[in-house]
């Protein structure tokens, strides 16, 4: 899952979903990949967090962090968790 989220973060950062005719990453995930709205939301938020806090990739990979954690006030929670203030 972590590798998918890293690739998704890059895909979103380059806005490749727009080149494919979608209005947002969420719409791409839901319509093109067939993910539920909830799953699309979780992955969109996780991709945004990876873009903003790349240091969370390793904790995602080794299981210290899961994508559901990212849903709670994501920016401030991740800033506190990583020790970063951006």
N, C-alpha and C positions, 0 to 999 in steps of 0.2 A: 504494500500500500504506500509506503513512504516514497518509493521510486516513482510510482504513478503520480503522487502529489507533487514531487519535484518537477516532473515533466509537465504536469498541469500548470504549475506556477510559471514555468517558462512559456508555455503556450499562451497563458493569460497575459503575461508581461509583454509579449510580442503582439497581443491582440489578434492572434490568428483566427479566432472564432469569427471575427468581423469579416475577414477575407473569405470565410466559408458561408457568409450570408446570415450569420446569427447576430442578434442585437446585444448579447452578453454571454459571458462564460456560463452563467446559470442556464440560459436558454439552450446553449449548445449541449451541456451535460444532460439536460432533461429530454430534449427532443432528439438529438443525434445519437447519444449513447444510451438513451432509454432509462436513465436513472430516475428514481422517484424525486419528487420535489424536495423532500427532506434530505435525501442522499446528495442531491445536486447542491443544496445549500451548504451542507457540511463540507463538501469537497471544495466549493468556491471559497469559503471562509478559510479553510486550511491552506489553500493555494495563496491567498492574500497574505496570510501570516508568514508563510515561507518566504514570500517576496520581501516582506518587511523585516522579518527576523530569521535570516538564514541559519542561525545557530540552533534552531529547533529541529533541523533535519536529522541529526544524529539521535537525539532523544526519541524522535518518531520512529526511526529505524530500529532502535534497541528496545522499544516498548516502554520507556520512561514517560512518554507523552502519547496521548491518543487524540484523534481528531475531535472527539466529543468534548474534550477539555477546551478546545479552541472556541467553543460556542459561548462560553460565559465571559462577557465583557472582554472580548478577545485581546484588544490592544493593551489595556492596562494589566490584564492577567498575564500576558506573555512578557510584558516589560518587567513585571515583578519576578516572574519565573526565571527569566534569562539574566536578570540583573542589568538589563539595558534600559536606557531612557532615550527613546528617539522621538 
